[in-house]
Structure formats: structure tokens, C-alpha cells
């Protein structure tokens, strides 16, 4: 369906979506990705399905890594399919999807990040070419179903969608269970460091046994086990089923981003890209929605990172520890974060012992209690910018050599490294700091 053949009601809804989003951005009321989509859907309840018609489409879902994998996949398919419509800022519900599709020509490819709870609905209504399933772990339990329930909903949706291929992290038993009824699964060994939510067998309710190492396989006595892999990540290499090894020269740091990269590359191949071209393009991405960027805050340089749940926090603590930089940890508990911060007790903050640590955010006192019991000396500072400044002052002169060495190894981090600080925050703590750094021009 071309733009010219869209129903009048749909064309009006598209125009309203674009206009309201532009007004929202101009007024500084947000990023212009949700308000217009809500208006468009109110004018035409079928707007999403009509804008999606005729597009080669990929949907990306999971608890961790959605925004990054979506970005990498959108870049990876550009050579084969052209520029894709994508919700790059992470607005992963229908209003955000409408905004992304309304901003691109009808028929252009689309790569959409999808909230875990919305995935079954979109698989049924949009008929994507491929669905990428990353992982499932506890997240925002005040509003989100338990992960076992999510896995079962995914399984039902995918089992009745024969035209949809799936790219699946086979190292997560819950995700493998969800995709075991899918028509065309591509099993990827992407690793799984957070296993606490995957020890119960979804097939028989027995116990999953994991082999040593993050990618060592898993099995249950009932016979449910990790499927035979078609693709796997091994160090910095993607290893294909035919034995070919392709080096991933990734600008983004961390093991978890190598996992995101191999999932994105595998999905790009399903979409029609070549392995070599997809991996090359993925390697050129050095920042995703501000994550891992080095920004100026109150006169010092801070590398900013986002973690939303215990699985994500563990990965980022693996990234920053051991190290010399001061660390600022920011915790809020707004709607976008989840109101319940009890997950703090599942995060291994003990790894921050010996570092200069500052706790900030609206729930800094909850965080301070957790750090106390983790044996981590720290300060609490209410304001995020002041917290970064305090951490920098406390660590000034002690981290410069280590920061320079890291920047030499990773040129995309090179900025003002003197007194560099690592900032890790959950969603609104991260976005609040980024907004202030941009607004003040510091």
C-alpha cells in the first residue's frame, strides 16, 4: 500500500502524528515520539497496521539490549534494503511504533523495538519477517508479568505465525522455550550471565542445569536442552554453522554488546543482508541513544551508562570493575523505572569495593542501605550533576593514567579524560543527567 492509497482517515492521522510530535519537540515537552503517536492512534485505531503494510519488518524484544540491538540491526540492513524506519529512542509501544513508521516512506523497511508485553499482539497484527528474542529476566514487577508468563505468551504467538522467522538467544532457556514452537528459528549462542530467572524448567518445572561458563549449554532431566546452535559468539568472532569465523571489530564496549551484535547480524542475514556487510556496518556504531557516550557534566567528563534491572546492572559492573574511575550510581523509582526498587538487593554492588562511589537520585537512601551492606564506602548527593562533580573531585588526579590507557584502547571513549567518571543510572536517572548535560552545554 503506497502513501497515496492510504485511506483519508489514515493520511489525516499521519499528518497529526507528525505535527504533534514536532510541537512536542519545539515546546521541550519530550523527544516527540509518543504524544503524536497517541493522537494518530486516536484518529485511526488501525494506523499502525496500515503503516506497516508491505514493509519488510523486524521486531526486537527482550528484557535487556532491545534499544542497542534495534539500532545495530537497522544499521546492518541499510546496504541491502536501504534506510529503515526505527524507534531509535526506545519508545517501544504502539505510539512510538506509529511515530517511527509515519516518519518514513510507505514500504521502507522497519526495525522496531517492542516491549515484551506487546510482542504477541504485534506478531499477530503486523506479520513481521523476523522476530529477535534476546533474553527474559525480572524487570518492573510492579507492572510486568513474571518472566514465565511472558515466555508462554511469546510461545503461543510464535507457534501460530508460520511466516515469521525467529532469531533466538538459545543460551536463555525461557527464550528457547518461547521459540520452540516457531516455524523457522535461528538458534544463536549469545551467552547468558544472569541465570537466576532461568533455573526453573518451563517444560516440566524441574531444574535447569547450566554447564560451566556463560555459553556452556544447559539441560533439564526431562530432555529440554539448549538447541543445536546455528551461530555463536566466541570472543570477538562470530562463528557460523559451516565453521566460518568473522571478526567483530565492535566500537561499543562490553561482552553484552558483542551478544547484541551477533543477534543483530543474524537477523540482518534473515532480512537479506550479507554476513560480512552486516558485521562491518555494526562495527561502525559507537553510541546508542547516548549510552556509553562521554559527555561534559559540571566541567568534567562522564561516561554515561543505562541499567534497568539486575541483569543489566551485573553486565555493567562487569564492564567497569576492576578499574580506577570514580563511580556515580543513580536510582529513581518513577513509572518508567518501576516503583519497586527492591531489585537493588539482587545487584552485586560488592564489586564496587575499593572504588570512589557516590549514590544519587530520588532513591539514593535505598541505594545507600544496599551499598552499606555490600561493604562499599560511599557518599550520597541528591542532585545528579552535583554527584558527578563530587565524584570527580574525590578521584581527581588518581584516575587520569588509567583513563588515558582505556581511551587509547577504545578511541570512541576519548574525550577529556582527566578525572573521568563512570555514571550508571536507571532509566530516568540516566535521561535526567543527559538532558541537563545537553541543556547546560557543559
C-alpha positions, 0 to 999 in steps of 0.5 A: 500500500503506497502513501497515496492509497492510504485511506483519508482517515489514515493520511489525516492521522499521519499528518497529526502524528507528525505535527504533534510530535514536532510541537512536542519537540519545539515546546521541550515537552519530550523527544516527540515520539509518543504524544503524536503517536497517541493522537494518530492512534486516536484518529485511526485505531488501525494506523499502525497496521496500515503503516506497516503494510508491505514493509519488510519488518523486524521486531526486537524484544527482550528484557535487556539490549532491545534499544542497542540491538534495534539500532545495530540491526537497522544499521546492518540492513541499510546496504541491502534494503536501504534506510529503515524506519526505527524507534531509535529512542526506545519508545517501544509501544504502539505510539512510538511504533506509529511515530517511527513508521509515519516518519518514513516512506510507505514500504521502507523497511522497519526495525522496531523495538517492542516491549515484551508485553506487546510482542504477541499482539504485534506478531499477530497484527503486523506479520513481521519477517523476523522476530529477535528474542534476546533474553527474559529476566525480572524487570518492573514487577510492579507492572510486568508479568513474571518472566514465565508468563511472558515466555508462554505468551511469546510461545503461543504467538510464535507457534501460530505465525508460520511466516515469521522467522525467529532469531533466538538467544538459545543460551536463555532457556525461557527464550528457547522455550518461547521459540520452540514452537516457531516455524523457522528459528535461528538458534544463536549462542549469545551467552547468558550471565544472569541465570537466576530467572532461568533455573526453573524448567518451563517444560516440566518445572524441574531444574535447569542445569547450566554447564560451566561458563556463560555459553556452556549449554544447559539441560533439564532431566526431562530432555529440554536442552539448549538447541543445536546452535546455528551461530555463536559468539566466541570472543570477538568472532562470530562463528557460523554453522559451516565453521566460518569465523568473522571478526567483530571489530565492535566500537561499543564496549562490553561482552553484552554488546558483542551478544547484541551484535551477533543477534543483530547480524543474524537477523540482518542475514534473515532480512537479506543482508550479507554476513560480512556487510552486516558485521562491518556496518555494526562495527561502525556504531559507537553510541546508542541513544547516548549510552556509553557516550562521554559527555561534559557534566559540571566541567568534567567528563562522564561516561554515561551508562543505562541499567534497568534491572539486575541483569543489566546492572551485573553486565555493567559492573562487569564492564567497569570493575576492576578499574580506577574511575570514580563511580556515580550510581543513580536510582529513581523509582518513577513509572518508567523505572518501576516503583519497586526498587527492591531489585537493588538487593539482587545487584552485586554492588560488592564489586564496587569495593575499593572504588570512589562511589557516590549514590544519587537520585530520588532513591539514593537512601535505598541505594545507600542501605544496599551499598552499606551492606555490600561493604562499599564506602560511599557518599550520597548527593541528591542532585545528579550533576552535583554527584558527578562533580563530587565524584570527580573531585574525590578521584581527581588526579588518581584516575587520569593514567588509567583513563588515558590507557582505556581511551587509547584502547577504545578511541570512541571513549576519548574525550577529556579524560582527566578525572573521568567518571563512570555514571550508571543510572536507571532509566530516568536517572540516566535521561535526567543527567543527559538532558541537563548535560545537553541543556547546560552545554557543559 
